[in-house]
Amino acid sequence: MTSTAHPRTSAGPPPSLAELRQLAPLHARAQGIPAARCRALLARIGTAHGDGPDSWPAVWSRAGDQLAARGRHLAAARHYALARFPYVDGPARERAQRLAVRSFDRWRTTRPGIERVEVVHRDGRFAAWAAGLSTRRPRPLILVCGGIVSVKEQWAPLLARAEALGTAVAVTELPGVGENTLPYDAAAPTMVTALLDALAGRADVRRTSAVALSFGGHLALRAALGDPRIAGVATVGAPVRHFFTDSLGRPGLPATTLRTLARLTGHPEDGLAVALGNWALDDAELAALERLPVTYVAALRDRIVPLSDAAVLLRDARAPRQVLFADDEHGTPARLARVRPLLLAAALETLEVHPARRTLLRTAAGLGGARKGRVRI
């Protein structure tokens, strides 16, 4: 297995326990950890960092250890993923990251068809979990990536559904996150091309649709500029332009976002606005993506990515874009039951596969026949 990603430089002071407590329920819910279970574990935590018995990584890891000892490896992996949240900053979180991968690996051996794919690229390496691969009958690909704090192991349910979706599925993580040791810089989107190259022959990567959340969505949009195999992007809260040109230089962003970005990119927090300013998609780049179908879920109470980033995508009325607005926070944690099926439906529509299933998914998302423009969910 590949090693845990390490930052190129350290960030400023680590996120506070209060902020981690606020963010944990969102990420626990996304991984299927019951709310009561999350509250009970949070109540035992006395400090955000270190390796003391009441520290964040220790409490979550101890819960993971207990589940692993009972053979509940997927549940253990989910708890280890919370133990390493938001990023690896020392031995305790590094252990949790390592055990998250190991527990997931043990779980996937009970699920035929889920494979590990490792890719060496640029100055590092990264891994993906994949399902539905076949040299005899390569299927179109759904490529999945989370944001700056999301590990690939959280996508287990989607991998298990690859056969039902009629596609191949590959899940990975951003540079600097989890096992990905690539630098998170302006060239980071080339990792998508490297992964598609590695899967070619076992998936029809010429027909790839990305389901990519937050900063993963930004990575996918930038990757599509240079790789025509990306046929569509479905995302939630992806920074597109104004996050990089405006938000990074203003107060109000969660400390965890700033410190995680600083850690992954190797730039100090007070230098992020300058260092990442050229990550914004300009008019020429958006014009180059004019024919790319994009489904974008925007949260009305997003404290991280401004609504103006969603609006940028709607400026060209000819572009196949759908922006859905949810009265929620970044990541739409209260709308997951609707957002997940609509992202999958968008991916299947882009790939033009499984019409019956995508109709069911759109119905589950409450979308009806709406496929373009602005929609409120």
C-alpha positions as CSV (number, residue, x, y, z in Angstrom):
1,M,0.0,0.0,0.0
2,T,1.1,3.5,-0.5
3,S,2.1,5.8,2.3
4,T,0.1,8.5,4.0
5,A,0.3,11.9,2.3
6,H,2.4,14.4,4.2
7,P,2.3,18.2,3.9
8,R,5.1,20.0,2.1
9,T,5.0,22.6,4.9
10,S,3.1,23.0,8.2
11,A,0.1,25.2,8.5
12,G,-0.6,27.7,11.3
13,P,-2.3,26.7,14.6
14,P,-4.4,23.6,14.3
15,P,-8.3,23.9,14.1
16,S,-10.0,24.2,17.5
17,L,-12.0,21.5,19.1
18,A,-15.1,23.7,19.0
19,E,-14.9,23.9,15.2
20,L,-14.1,20.2,14.8
21,R,-17.2,19.4,16.9
22,Q,-19.3,21.6,14.6
23,L,-18.0,19.9,11.5
24,A,-18.0,16.3,12.6
25,P,-21.7,15.6,12.4
26,L,-21.7,16.6,8.7
27,H,-18.9,14.2,7.9
28,A,-20.2,11.4,10.2
29,R,-23.6,11.6,8.5
30,A,-22.0,11.5,5.0
31,Q,-20.4,8.2,6.1
32,G,-23.5,6.6,7.6
33,I,-22.4,7.0,11.3
34,P,-25.6,7.5,13.3
35,A,-26.0,11.0,14.9
36,A,-26.4,9.5,18.4
37,R,-23.2,7.6,18.0
38,C,-21.4,10.7,16.8
39,R,-22.7,12.8,19.8
40,A,-21.7,10.1,22.2
41,L,-18.1,10.0,20.9
42,L,-17.8,13.8,20.7
43,A,-18.8,13.9,24.4
44,R,-15.7,11.9,25.3
45,I,-13.3,14.2,23.6
46,G,-11.4,16.8,25.6
47,T,-8.8,18.0,23.1
48,A,-8.6,18.3,19.4
49,H,-5.0,17.1,18.9
50,G,-2.3,14.9,20.4
51,D,-2.4,11.3,21.4
52,G,-3.9,11.5,24.9
53,P,-6.8,9.2,25.8
54,D,-9.4,11.9,25.5
55,S,-7.9,13.4,22.3
56,W,-9.9,13.5,19.0
57,P,-7.9,10.9,17.2
58,A,-7.7,8.6,20.2
59,V,-11.4,8.6,21.0
60,W,-12.5,8.0,17.3
61,S,-9.7,5.4,16.8
62,R,-10.6,3.5,20.0
63,A,-14.1,3.2,18.6
64,G,-12.6,2.0,15.3
65,D,-10.4,-0.6,17.1
66,Q,-13.4,-2.0,18.9
67,L,-15.4,-2.4,15.6
68,A,-12.4,-3.9,13.8
69,A,-12.0,-6.5,16.6
70,R,-15.6,-7.6,16.0
71,G,-15.0,-7.9,12.3
72,R,-17.0,-4.8,11.4
73,H,-14.3,-3.5,9.1
74,L,-16.3,-1.0,7.0
75,A,-17.7,0.6,10.2
76,A,-14.2,0.7,11.6
77,A,-12.9,2.4,8.5
78,R,-15.5,5.1,8.9
79,H,-14.5,5.8,12.5
80,Y,-10.8,5.8,11.6
81,A,-11.6,8.3,8.8
82,L,-13.1,10.6,11.5
83,A,-10.1,10.1,13.7
84,R,-7.7,11.4,11.0
85,F,-10.1,14.4,10.3
86,P,-9.4,17.0,9.1
87,Y,-5.8,16.0,8.1
88,V,-2.8,14.0,9.4
89,D,-0.9,16.2,11.8
90,G,1.0,13.6,13.9
91,P,1.4,10.0,14.8
92,A,-2.2,9.5,16.2
93,R,-3.9,10.7,13.0
94,E,-1.3,9.0,10.8
95,R,-2.2,5.7,12.5
96,A,-5.9,6.4,12.0
97,Q,-5.3,7.1,8.3
98,R,-3.4,3.9,7.9
99,L,-6.0,1.8,9.7
100,A,-8.8,3.4,7.7
101,V,-7.2,2.1,4.5
102,R,-6.4,-1.3,6.0
103,S,-9.9,-1.8,7.4
104,F,-11.5,-0.8,4.1
105,D,-9.2,-3.2,2.3
106,R,-10.3,-6.0,4.6
107,W,-14.0,-5.1,3.9
108,R,-13.6,-5.0,0.2
109,T,-12.2,-8.6,0.1
110,T,-15.7,-9.6,1.0
111,R,-17.1,-7.7,-2.0
112,P,-16.1,-9.4,-5.2
113,G,-15.1,-6.9,-8.0
114,I,-13.7,-4.1,-5.9
115,E,-10.1,-3.5,-6.8
116,R,-7.2,-1.3,-5.7
117,V,-5.5,0.7,-8.4
118,E,-2.2,2.5,-7.7
119,V,-0.8,5.3,-9.9
120,V,2.7,6.8,-9.9
121,H,2.5,10.4,-11.2
122,R,4.7,13.5,-11.1
123,D,6.3,13.7,-7.7
124,G,4.3,11.2,-5.9
125,R,1.6,8.5,-6.1
126,F,-2.0,8.0,-5.3
127,A,-4.5,5.2,-5.2
128,A,-8.1,4.5,-6.2
129,W,-10.7,1.9,-5.3
130,A,-12.5,0.7,-8.4
131,A,-15.4,-1.6,-9.3
132,G,-17.0,-2.8,-12.4
133,L,-13.8,-3.1,-14.4
134,S,-13.6,-5.5,-17.3
135,T,-11.3,-6.1,-20.2
136,R,-14.0,-8.1,-21.9
137,R,-16.7,-5.5,-21.8
138,P,-15.3,-2.1,-20.6
139,R,-18.1,0.1,-19.2
140,P,-18.3,3.9,-19.1
141,L,-16.8,5.3,-16.0
142,I,-18.1,7.3,-13.0
143,L,-15.1,9.0,-11.4
144,V,-15.6,10.1,-7.8
145,C,-13.5,12.5,-5.7
146,G,-14.3,14.4,-2.5
147,G,-12.9,17.6,-1.1
148,I,-9.9,18.7,0.9
149,V,-10.9,16.6,4.0
150,S,-12.5,13.6,2.4
151,V,-10.9,10.2,2.0
152,K,-11.8,7.8,-0.7
153,E,-12.8,5.1,1.7
154,Q,-16.1,6.9,2.5
155,W,-17.4,6.0,-1.0
156,A,-17.9,2.3,-0.2
157,P,-21.7,2.2,-0.9
158,L,-21.2,3.6,-4.4
159,L,-18.5,1.0,-5.2
160,A,-20.9,-1.7,-4.1
161,R,-23.5,-0.4,-6.5
162,A,-21.4,-0.4,-9.6
163,E,-23.0,-3.5,-11.1
164,A,-26.5,-2.1,-10.5
165,L,-25.5,1.2,-12.2
166,G,-24.1,-0.5,-15.2
167,T,-20.9,1.5,-15.1
168,A,-17.4,1.2,-13.8
169,V,-16.7,3.3,-10.7
170,A,-13.4,4.7,-9.4
171,V,-13.1,6.7,-6.2
172,T,-10.0,8.6,-5.3
173,E,-8.9,11.7,-3.3
174,L,-7.3,15.0,-3.8
175,P,-3.5,15.6,-3.7
176,G,-2.3,15.7,-0.1
177,V,-5.4,13.9,1.2
178,G,-5.4,10.3,2.5
179,E,-2.9,8.3,0.6
180,N,-2.4,10.8,-2.2
181,T,1.2,12.1,-2.0
182,L,1.0,14.4,-5.1
183,P,1.5,18.1,-4.6
184,Y,-1.7,20.1,-4.5
185,D,-0.8,22.8,-7.0
186,A,-1.9,24.2,-10.3
187,A,-0.9,21.0,-12.1
188,A,-2.9,18.8,-9.7
189,P,-5.7,18.1,-12.3
190,T,-3.3,16.1,-14.4
191,M,-3.8,13.3,-11.9
192,V,-7.2,12.7,-13.4
193,T,-5.7,12.0,-16.8
194,A,-3.2,9.7,-15.2
195,L,-5.9,7.7,-13.5
196,L,-8.0,7.5,-16.7
197,D,-4.8,6.2,-18.5
198,A,-4.4,3.6,-15.8
199,L,-8.0,2.4,-16.1
200,A,-8.0,2.4,-20.0
201,G,-8.8,-1.0,-21.4
202,R,-10.8,-2.1,-18.3
203,A,-13.2,0.9,-18.4
204,D,-14.4,2.9,-21.3
205,V,-12.6,6.0,-20.1
206,R,-13.6,7.9,-23.3
207,R,-16.9,8.2,-21.6
208,T,-16.1,9.4,-18.1
209,S,-18.5,11.4,-15.9
210,A,-17.1,13.0,-12.7
211,V,-19.0,13.1,-9.4
212,A,-16.7,15.4,-7.5
213,L,-17.5,17.4,-4.4
214,S,-16.3,20.8,-3.3
215,F,-12.6,21.2,-4.2
216,G,-12.9,17.9,-6.1
217,G,-15.3,19.6,-8.4
218,H,-12.9,22.3,-9.1
219,L,-10.2,19.7,-9.9
220,A,-12.6,17.9,-12.3
221,L,-13.6,21.1,-14.1
222,R,-9.9,22.0,-14.6
223,A,-9.1,18.5,-15.7
224,A,-11.9,18.7,-18.3
225,L,-10.0,21.6,-19.9
226,G,-7.2,19.3,-20.9
227,D,-8.9,15.9,-21.2
228,P,-11.9,15.5,-23.5
229,R,-12.6,12.1,-22.1
230,I,-14.4,13.9,-19.2
231,A,-17.9,14.1,-20.6
232,G,-19.6,15.8,-17.6
233,V,-19.2,17.0,-14.0
234,A,-21.7,16.8,-11.1
235,T,-20.7,18.6,-8.0
236,V,-21.7,20.2,-4.8
237,G,-20.2,23.5,-3.7
238,A,-17.2,23.6,-6.0
239,P,-15.1,26.7,-6.0
240,V,-15.0,28.1,-9.5
241,R,-13.8,31.6,-9.5
242,H,-14.8,34.1,-6.8
243,F,-13.7,31.8,-4.0
244,F,-10.1,32.2,-5.3
245,T,-10.3,35.8,-6.3
246,D,-12.4,37.2,-3.4
247,S,-13.2,34.8,-0.5
248,L,-9.6,33.8,0.3
249,G,-8.7,37.3,1.1
250,R,-11.6,38.1,3.4
251,P,-12.4,37.2,7.0
252,G,-15.1,34.7,7.7
253,L,-13.9,31.5,6.2
254,P,-13.8,28.5,8.7
255,A,-10.3,28.1,10.2
256,T,-10.4,24.4,9.3
257,T,-10.8,25.3,5.6
258,L,-7.9,27.7,5.6
259,R,-5.5,25.5,7.7
260,T,-6.3,22.5,5.6
261,L,-5.7,24.4,2.3
262,A,-2.5,25.8,3.7
263,R,-1.3,22.3,4.8
264,L,-2.1,20.7,1.5
265,T,-0.8,23.4,-0.8
266,G,2.3,24.3,1.2
267,H,1.4,28.0,1.4
268,P,0.9,30.0,4.6
269,E,-2.7,31.0,5.4
270,D,-2.0,34.7,4.8
271,G,-0.5,33.9,1.4
272,L,-3.3,31.7,0.0
273,A,-5.1,34.5,-1.8
274,V,-2.1,35.3,-3.8
275,A,-0.8,31.8,-4.3
276,L,-4.2,30.3,-5.4
277,G,-5.5,33.3,-7.3
278,N,-4.7,31.8,-10.7
279,W,-6.7,28.7,-9.8
280,A,-9.9,30.6,-10.7
281,L,-11.5,29.7,-14.0
282,D,-11.5,32.7,-16.3
283,D,-13.9,33.6,-19.1
284,A,-11.7,31.9,-21.8
285,E,-11.6,28.6,-19.8
286,L,-15.3,28.6,-19.1
287,A,-15.9,29.2,-22.8
288,A,-13.7,26.2,-23.5
289,L,-16.0,24.2,-21.3
290,E,-19.2,25.4,-23.0
291,R,-20.3,22.0,-24.2
292,L,-19.5,20.2,-20.9
293,P,-22.7,19.2,-19.0
294,V,-22.4,20.5,-15.4
295,T,-24.8,19.8,-12.5
296,Y,-24.0,22.1,-9.6
297,V,-25.7,22.0,-6.2
298,A,-25.2,25.3,-4.3
299,A,-25.9,25.8,-0.6
300,L,-27.6,29.1,0.2
301,R,-25.9,29.2,3.6
302,D,-22.4,28.2,2.4
303,R,-19.7,29.9,4.5
304,I,-17.0,28.7,2.2
305,V,-17.9,28.9,-1.5
306,P,-19.9,32.0,-2.5
307,L,-23.1,31.7,-4.5
308,S,-21.5,33.8,-7.2
309,D,-19.4,30.8,-8.2
310,A,-22.6,28.9,-9.1
311,A,-23.9,32.0,-11.0
312,V,-20.7,32.1,-13.1
313,L,-21.7,28.7,-14.6
314,L,-25.1,30.0,-15.7
315,R,-23.8,33.1,-17.7
316,D,-23.8,31.2,-20.9
317,A,-27.4,30.3,-21.6
318,R,-26.3,27.8,-24.4
319,A,-24.2,25.7,-22.0
320,P,-25.8,22.5,-20.7
321,R,-25.8,23.6,-17.1
322,Q,-28.2,22.9,-14.2
323,V,-27.7,24.7,-10.8
324,L,-29.8,23.6,-7.9
325,F,-30.1,25.7,-4.8
326,A,-30.5,24.2,-1.3
327,D,-31.3,26.0,1.9
328,D,-28.3,24.4,3.6
329,E,-24.6,24.7,4.6
330,H,-21.5,23.8,2.6
331,G,-21.8,20.1,1.5
332,T,-25.6,20.2,1.9
333,P,-25.5,17.8,4.9
334,A,-29.3,18.1,5.5
335,R,-30.1,17.3,1.8
336,L,-27.9,14.2,1.3
337,A,-30.9,12.0,0.6
338,R,-31.8,14.1,-2.4
339,V,-28.4,15.3,-3.5
340,R,-26.8,11.9,-3.8
341,P,-29.3,10.5,-6.2
342,L,-29.4,13.7,-8.3
343,L,-25.6,13.6,-8.7
344,L,-25.7,9.9,-9.8
345,A,-28.6,10.6,-12.1
346,A,-26.6,13.4,-13.7
347,A,-23.7,11.1,-14.2
348,L,-25.8,8.4,-15.8
349,E,-27.5,10.9,-18.1
350,T,-24.1,12.2,-19.3
351,L,-23.0,8.7,-20.0
352,E,-26.4,7.8,-21.6
353,V,-26.8,4.6,-19.7
354,H,-29.5,2.9,-17.6
355,P,-32.5,5.2,-18.4
356,A,-34.7,3.3,-15.9
357,R,-32.4,3.8,-13.0
358,R,-31.7,7.4,-13.7
359,T,-35.4,8.1,-13.8
360,L,-35.7,6.5,-10.4
361,L,-32.8,8.5,-9.1
362,R,-34.3,11.8,-10.4
363,T,-37.6,10.9,-8.8
364,A,-35.8,10.2,-5.5
365,A,-34.1,13.6,-5.8
366,G,-37.5,15.3,-6.5
367,L,-36.3,16.7,-9.8
368,G,-39.1,15.6,-12.1
369,G,-38.3,16.7,-15.7
370,A,-36.1,19.7,-14.8
371,R,-32.7,19.4,-16.6
372,K,-31.4,22.9,-17.1
373,G,-31.2,26.3,-15.5
374,R,-32.0,27.1,-11.8
375,V,-33.9,24.7,-9.5
376,R,-34.6,24.9,-5.8
377,I,-34.4,21.7,-3.8
